[in-house]
Amino acid sequence: MAAIYPDLAGKVVLVTGGASGIGEAIVRRFAQQKSVVVFFDIKAEDGTRLARELSGQGLAAHFRHVDLTDIAALRTGVAEAHKAHGPISVLVNNAAHDERHPTEEVTPEYWDDRIAVNLKHQFFAAQAVLPDMKAANAGAIINFGSVSWMAGQGGMAAYTASKSGVIGLTRSLARDYGPYNIRVNAIAPGWIMTERQVTKWLTPEGVEELMRRQCLKRKLMPDEIAKVTLFLASDEASACTSQHYVVDGGWV
């Protein structure tokens, strides 16, 4: 039986990158907890379909088409979510893109784009919801990192730089806003079997490496990350802040 967190019922939860992959699993889990879930994504068709499905089940899920690299659009999206649904209690900064990029081919423009996609929006989303959380003297922010930089993965330096930066962002926000009872934590997923990962990267050689490096000799699924996210957002994690939770089956 899935865990139930009564304190999450009715809370407004904002999830970035919620239309597919890990983000979709997170949206589903919060909706099942009777939270009011607002999720942003650039995948309009997928987001609309997910919101329609969950709404058809009597759950509260609201999709907004937002390009998170457009900070003005991000701020507008947060303001509209607040106006429509009330103060935001939980922010899940999930959105990212692990596009590979040979170092020799990276331009300044591409570097800036990767930072915008994988790190910058996390800061500005947090900045946008902090007034609601300060007013409530409560809140939870969960930022998403990655084990890629911890494992020393190559071939995407801008991505791994961004994801390691998430840890500094998390600890700084936790220190600054702890006096307002706002908890800020980070999750570092391992190799999670989203549709994108399976389609693009799951080769026989990849499976062999996974089974060799993970302590758990099985594939990890998006819902396993969503479960940890729920816990960190709930009052069951009331003493947890400024931490970095690795959920990777024992890879690193």
PyMOL commands that set and color helices and strands:
alter all, ss='L'
color gray80, all
select helices_A, chain A and resi 6-8+21-32+44-56+71-85+103-105+108-136+157-180+195-200+204-213+222-233+235-237
alter helices_A, ss='H'
color red, helices_A
select strands_A, chain A and resi 12-16+36-41+60-65+88-93+139-144+182-189+244-247
alter strands_A, ss='S'
color yellow, strands_A
deselect
rebuild
show_as cartoon
